[in-house]
Amino acid sequence: MNIQDELEKFRDGLIQQRDELRVQINLAKLEAQEEWQKTEEKLEEFKSRLAGVADEAKDASEDVLTSVKMLGEEIKSAYERIKSRL
C-alpha cells in the first residue's frame, strides 16, 4: 500500500466518523427538542399551580407546597439535562 492509498483510507475513515457523529448529533437534537416540549408543558403546569398556591397561600397545605416545589425541581433538572446535550 502506497502513501496515496493510506491517505485515502485515512480520509475515508474520517468521513465515516463524521457521518456517524452527524447522525448522533441529529438524534440528540431530536431528544432535546422532545424533552424541551415536555418541560415547557410542565412549566405551564407549574406556573398554574403556583398561581393557585399564591392565591391561597395561607390555606395551602404543606403537601400542595411540596408537590409544587417537586415539580419545579423536576423542571430545573430537565433544563440542565437539555443544556448538557447542547
Secondary structure, DSSP 4 states (H G I P E B T S, - for coil): --HHHHHHHHHHHHHHHHHHHHHHHHHHHHHHHHHHHHHHHHHHHHHHHHHHHHHTTTT--HHHHHHHHHHHHHHHHHHHHHHHH-
